[in-house]
């Protein structure tokens, strides 16, 4: 079983509008917490680290 985790910036365990991440054998998986059985984005560890760096640098991503 994969240990999917929500962001610590999420509104809590009941906040459904959040992305989840998991360390997978192939890299880092990202999925929509509202659709856990739906599609997943798979990234290499370095690409995920760069994504996090850019998000932190730009102050986050806002849905519009």
C-alpha positions as CSV (number, residue, x, y, z in Angstrom):
1,X,0.0,0.0,0.0
2,X,1.3,3.5,-0.9
3,X,1.4,6.1,1.8
4,X,-0.3,9.1,0.1
5,X,0.0,12.4,2.2
6,X,-1.7,15.7,2.0
7,X,0.1,19.0,2.2
8,X,0.7,20.4,5.7
9,X,-0.8,23.6,4.2
10,X,-4.1,21.7,3.7
11,X,-7.2,22.6,5.8
12,X,-6.9,19.3,7.6
13,X,-8.1,15.7,7.2
14,X,-11.5,16.9,5.9
15,X,-10.2,19.3,3.4
16,X,-10.9,17.7,0.0
17,X,-9.4,20.4,-2.2
18,X,-5.8,19.4,-1.9
19,X,-3.2,17.5,-3.8
20,X,-1.6,14.4,-2.2
21,X,1.9,13.1,-2.8
22,X,3.6,9.7,-2.4
23,X,7.0,8.2,-2.8
24,X,6.7,5.5,-5.4
25,X,9.3,3.1,-6.8
26,X,9.2,5.1,-10.1
27,X,9.4,8.5,-8.6
28,X,7.1,10.9,-6.8
29,X,3.3,10.6,-7.4
30,X,0.9,13.4,-7.2
31,X,-2.9,13.0,-7.2
32,X,-6.1,15.0,-6.5
33,X,-7.4,14.1,-3.1
34,X,-11.0,14.5,-4.4
35,X,-10.4,11.7,-6.9
36,X,-7.9,9.2,-5.3
37,X,-8.7,6.5,-7.9
38,X,-8.3,8.9,-10.8
39,X,-5.2,9.8,-12.8
40,X,-1.8,10.4,-11.2
41,X,1.1,12.6,-12.2
42,X,4.5,10.8,-11.9
43,X,7.7,12.9,-11.6
44,X,11.3,12.1,-11.1
45,X,12.5,13.1,-7.7
46,X,14.6,15.9,-9.0
47,X,11.7,17.3,-11.0
48,X,9.5,17.3,-8.0
49,X,12.1,19.0,-5.9
50,X,12.4,21.7,-8.5
51,X,8.6,22.1,-8.6
52,X,8.6,22.6,-4.8
53,X,11.4,25.1,-5.1
54,X,9.5,27.2,-7.7
55,X,6.3,27.1,-5.7
56,X,8.0,28.3,-2.6
57,X,9.9,31.0,-4.5
58,X,6.7,32.3,-6.1
59,X,4.6,32.1,-3.0
60,X,2.4,29.2,-4.1
61,X,0.0,28.4,-6.8
62,X,-3.6,29.9,-6.7
63,X,-6.5,28.3,-8.4
64,X,-8.5,30.7,-10.4
